């Protein structure tokens, strides 16, 4: 079966089930081997600073779509199945764009649109992909493994004092992460006052964030790794009042790889919970691993 994945989340789930796609989105980078596969799209968003990229997303979204599909590459892949997503047309190619180009293909592939806004949706997506590619048994085993790891983290934090946590999915403007993130924070032994489970990400006023005064702050911009986040950390750390935040005063402000751990609904959300637990309770879980950097 030739499977094309238009989102990093779908690609990660597919590979975790033991099926490699024949073509992927330009943003697909995990597992590392998929970076060498043909890319079926490109992004129209460019910009040096977070603010410039944010403004560009707004502009191109108003014009139509953030992405363009390479129909020739998609045709050459001869897909039997296209895994798409129905969450965010800014994060990756969505089902609407896929539907628009299907008439240009010589084949008639099945299209499975994945959607997630809460943690439980991850398990549903794994089940759907498993059914679509004939890996139902492996999907069930993977879900059991992930649930067991999450339950283990939650058990270790039971009864602990829960610090206030802020996770920012963008730096300028500050955007508080929503969707599955409040649940991950809860599993990790923190409390999240910026969104409820399933809420969409939302821009948060800096004064409001200062008033919330997080005791743990994690900068995990959508699509950025730690190195890029650190180069742009001044968009946060040079703001008025940064040094007075409890997280900054106590050395509990971190940069995390948003693309790898928090922005995608993939099996690595469990690894995100493990890292968040170390950020919230280093006395129990040890200091965060080397790929979580302290913001200075």
C-alpha positions as CSV (number, residue, x, y, z in Angstrom):
1,X,0.0,0.0,0.0
2,X,1.3,3.4,-1.0
3,X,0.5,5.9,1.8
4,X,1.1,9.7,1.6
5,X,1.0,11.7,4.8
6,X,0.4,15.4,4.7
7,X,1.1,16.1,8.4
8,X,4.0,15.3,10.8
9,X,1.5,13.8,13.3
10,X,0.1,11.4,10.7
11,X,3.7,10.4,9.7
12,X,4.8,9.7,13.2
13,X,1.8,7.6,13.9
14,X,2.2,5.7,10.6
15,X,5.8,4.9,11.3
16,X,5.2,3.9,14.9
17,X,2.8,1.3,13.4
18,X,5.6,0.0,11.2
19,X,4.4,1.5,7.9
20,X,6.6,4.0,6.1
21,X,4.9,6.5,3.8
22,X,6.0,7.0,0.2
23,X,5.8,10.8,0.4
24,X,5.3,13.3,3.1
25,X,4.8,17.0,4.0
26,X,7.8,19.3,4.0
27,X,7.4,19.6,7.8
28,X,7.7,15.8,8.4
29,X,11.0,15.1,10.2
30,X,10.5,12.2,12.5
31,X,11.6,9.5,12.4
32,X,14.7,11.0,10.8
33,X,14.5,8.7,7.7
34,X,11.3,10.4,6.4
35,X,13.3,13.6,5.7
36,X,14.6,11.9,2.6
37,X,11.2,11.1,1.2
38,X,9.6,13.2,-1.6
39,X,7.8,16.3,-0.2
40,X,4.3,17.0,-1.5
41,X,3.9,20.6,-0.4
42,X,5.7,23.8,0.5
43,X,4.9,26.7,2.9
44,X,4.2,30.2,1.8
45,X,5.2,31.6,5.2
46,X,8.5,33.3,5.6
47,X,9.8,35.8,8.3
48,X,12.8,36.4,10.5
49,X,11.1,37.2,13.8
50,X,8.1,35.5,15.5
51,X,6.0,38.7,14.9
52,X,6.9,38.7,11.2
53,X,5.9,35.1,10.8
54,X,2.7,35.6,12.8
55,X,1.7,38.5,10.5
56,X,2.6,36.5,7.4
57,X,0.4,33.6,8.5
58,X,-2.5,36.0,8.9
59,X,-1.9,37.5,5.5
60,X,-1.6,34.2,3.5
61,X,-4.5,32.7,5.5
62,X,-6.7,35.6,4.4
63,X,-5.6,35.0,0.8
64,X,-6.5,31.3,0.9
65,X,-4.1,28.7,2.2
66,X,-0.7,28.6,3.9
67,X,0.5,25.7,1.8
68,X,0.7,24.7,-1.8
69,X,0.5,21.1,-2.9
70,X,2.9,19.7,-5.5
71,X,0.4,17.8,-7.6
72,X,3.1,16.2,-9.8
73,X,4.9,14.7,-6.8
74,X,1.6,13.5,-5.4
75,X,0.7,11.9,-8.7
76,X,4.1,10.2,-8.9
77,X,3.6,8.7,-5.5
78,X,0.5,6.8,-6.8
79,X,-1.1,6.9,-3.4
80,X,-3.7,4.3,-2.3
81,X,-4.2,6.2,0.9
82,X,-3.7,9.8,1.9
83,X,-3.4,10.6,5.6
84,X,-4.5,14.2,6.2
85,X,-5.5,16.3,9.2
86,X,-8.5,18.4,10.1
87,X,-7.0,20.4,13.0
88,X,-5.1,23.4,11.7
89,X,-4.5,24.6,8.1
90,X,-1.6,26.7,9.5
91,X,0.3,23.7,11.0
92,X,0.1,21.4,8.0
93,X,-1.9,20.6,4.8
94,X,-5.5,19.9,5.7
95,X,-8.2,17.7,4.2
96,X,-9.8,20.7,2.4
97,X,-6.6,21.4,0.4
98,X,-6.2,17.7,-0.4
99,X,-9.8,17.4,-1.7
100,X,-9.2,20.4,-4.0
101,X,-6.4,18.5,-5.9
102,X,-7.8,15.0,-5.9
103,X,-9.5,15.6,-9.3
104,X,-6.0,16.2,-10.8
105,X,-4.8,12.8,-9.8
106,X,-5.1,9.7,-12.1
107,X,-5.9,7.5,-9.1
108,X,-8.7,7.7,-6.6
109,X,-7.0,7.2,-3.2
110,X,-8.8,6.9,0.1
111,X,-8.4,10.0,2.3
112,X,-8.4,9.7,6.1
113,X,-8.6,13.0,7.9
114,X,-7.2,12.9,11.4
115,X,-8.4,15.3,14.2
116,X,-7.2,15.8,17.7
117,X,-7.9,18.4,20.4
118,X,-7.6,16.3,23.6
119,X,-5.3,13.6,24.7
120,X,-7.8,10.8,24.2
121,X,-8.0,11.8,20.5
122,X,-4.4,10.6,20.1
123,X,-5.4,7.1,20.9
124,X,-8.4,7.4,18.5
125,X,-6.1,8.6,15.7
126,X,-3.7,5.7,16.3
127,X,-6.7,3.3,16.1
128,X,-7.9,4.9,12.8
129,X,-4.5,4.8,11.2
130,X,-4.1,1.2,12.3
131,X,-7.5,0.3,10.7
132,X,-6.6,2.1,7.5
133,X,-3.3,0.3,7.0
134,X,-4.2,-3.1,8.4
135,X,-2.2,-2.7,11.6
136,X,-5.0,-2.9,14.2
137,X,-3.2,-5.2,16.5
138,X,-0.1,-3.0,16.6
139,X,-2.2,0.1,17.2
140,X,-3.8,-1.6,20.2
141,X,-0.4,-2.5,21.6
142,X,1.0,0.9,21.1
143,X,-2.0,2.6,22.8
144,X,-1.6,0.2,25.8
145,X,2.1,1.1,26.1
146,X,1.4,4.9,25.9
147,X,-1.4,4.7,28.5
148,X,0.7,2.7,30.9
149,X,3.5,5.3,30.7
150,X,1.1,8.2,31.3
151,X,-0.5,6.4,34.2
152,X,3.0,5.8,35.7
153,X,3.8,9.5,35.6
154,X,0.5,10.5,37.1
155,X,0.9,8.0,39.9
156,X,4.2,9.4,40.9
157,X,2.8,13.0,41.1
158,X,-0.3,12.1,43.1
159,X,-0.5,14.2,46.3
160,X,2.3,16.6,45.3
161,X,1.9,20.3,45.4
162,X,1.1,21.5,41.8
163,X,3.0,24.5,40.5
164,X,1.3,27.0,38.1
165,X,2.5,26.2,34.6
166,X,2.5,28.3,31.4
167,X,3.4,26.8,28.0
168,X,3.7,29.2,25.1
169,X,3.2,28.0,21.6
170,X,4.4,31.3,20.2
171,X,6.6,34.0,21.6
172,X,5.6,37.2,19.8
173,X,2.7,37.6,20.4
174,X,2.6,35.2,23.3
175,X,0.2,32.3,22.5
176,X,-0.8,29.9,25.3
177,X,-0.9,26.3,24.2
178,X,-4.3,24.6,24.4
179,X,-5.7,21.3,23.1
180,X,-4.0,18.4,24.8
181,X,-1.4,20.5,26.7
182,X,-3.5,21.2,29.8
183,X,-4.0,17.4,30.2
184,X,-0.3,16.8,29.8
185,X,0.5,19.4,32.5
186,X,-2.0,17.7,34.8
187,X,-0.4,14.3,34.2
188,X,3.0,15.9,34.9
189,X,1.8,17.2,38.3
190,X,1.2,20.8,37.4
191,X,-1.8,23.1,37.1
192,X,-2.6,25.0,34.0
193,X,-4.7,28.1,34.3
194,X,-4.4,29.4,30.7
195,X,-6.8,26.9,28.9
196,X,-9.0,24.0,29.5
197,X,-8.5,20.6,27.8
198,X,-9.6,20.8,24.2
199,X,-9.5,24.6,24.0
200,X,-7.8,26.1,21.0
201,X,-4.5,27.9,21.4
202,X,-5.1,31.6,22.2
203,X,-3.1,34.8,22.2
204,X,-2.5,35.9,25.8
205,X,-1.8,39.5,26.9
206,X,1.6,39.9,28.5
207,X,0.1,41.7,31.4
208,X,-2.3,38.8,31.9
209,X,0.6,36.4,31.8
210,X,2.5,38.4,34.4
211,X,-0.5,38.4,36.7
212,X,-0.8,34.6,36.3
213,X,2.9,34.5,37.4
214,X,3.8,31.0,36.3
215,X,6.1,29.0,38.6
216,X,7.1,26.9,35.6
217,X,7.2,28.3,32.1
218,X,8.0,26.4,28.9
219,X,8.6,28.1,25.6
220,X,7.8,25.6,22.9
221,X,6.9,27.5,19.7
222,X,5.1,25.7,17.0
223,X,7.5,24.2,14.5
224,X,10.7,25.3,16.3
225,X,13.4,23.2,17.9
226,X,15.3,24.2,21.0
227,X,18.1,25.9,19.1
228,X,15.8,28.2,17.2
229,X,13.7,28.9,20.3
230,X,16.9,30.0,22.2
231,X,17.9,32.3,19.4
232,X,14.5,34.0,19.7
233,X,14.3,33.9,23.5
234,X,14.8,37.6,23.7
235,X,11.2,38.0,22.4
236,X,10.3,36.8,25.9
237,X,13.2,37.5,28.2
238,X,13.6,41.2,27.2
239,X,10.0,42.0,27.9
240,X,9.2,44.3,30.8
241,X,8.6,42.2,34.0
242,X,10.2,39.0,32.8
243,X,12.8,38.9,35.6
244,X,10.0,39.3,38.2
245,X,8.1,36.1,37.0
246,X,8.4,33.3,39.5
247,X,9.6,30.9,36.8
248,X,12.4,33.3,35.8
249,X,13.5,34.1,39.4
250,X,13.6,30.4,40.4
251,X,15.4,29.1,37.2
252,X,12.3,27.2,36.1
253,X,11.8,28.8,32.7
254,X,12.7,26.4,29.9
255,X,12.8,26.0,26.1
256,X,11.5,22.7,24.8
257,X,11.4,21.4,21.2
258,X,7.8,22.2,20.4
259,X,7.9,20.4,17.0
260,X,9.0,17.2,18.6
261,X,7.0,17.1,21.8
262,X,4.1,19.4,22.2
263,X,2.7,20.8,19.0
264,X,1.8,17.5,17.3
265,X,-0.6,14.8,18.4
266,X,1.8,11.9,18.1
267,X,3.1,9.1,20.4
268,X,5.8,11.5,21.6
269,X,3.2,13.4,23.7
270,X,4.1,10.8,26.3
271,X,7.7,12.0,26.1
272,X,6.5,15.5,26.5
273,X,4.7,14.5,29.7
274,X,7.9,13.0,31.0
275,X,9.8,16.2,30.3
276,X,7.1,18.3,31.9
277,X,7.2,16.2,35.0
278,X,10.9,16.8,35.3
279,X,10.3,20.6,34.9
280,X,7.5,20.6,37.5
281,X,9.0,18.1,40.0
282,X,12.8,17.7,39.6
283,X,13.0,16.4,43.1
284,X,11.0,13.3,42.0
285,X,11.9,12.9,38.3
286,X,15.4,14.5,38.2
287,X,16.4,17.5,36.3
288,X,14.9,17.8,32.8
289,X,16.9,16.0,30.1
290,X,19.6,17.8,28.0
291,X,17.2,18.6,25.2
292,X,15.3,20.9,27.5
293,X,17.2,24.2,27.9
294,X,17.0,26.8,30.6
295,X,16.0,30.3,29.5
296,X,18.2,33.0,30.8
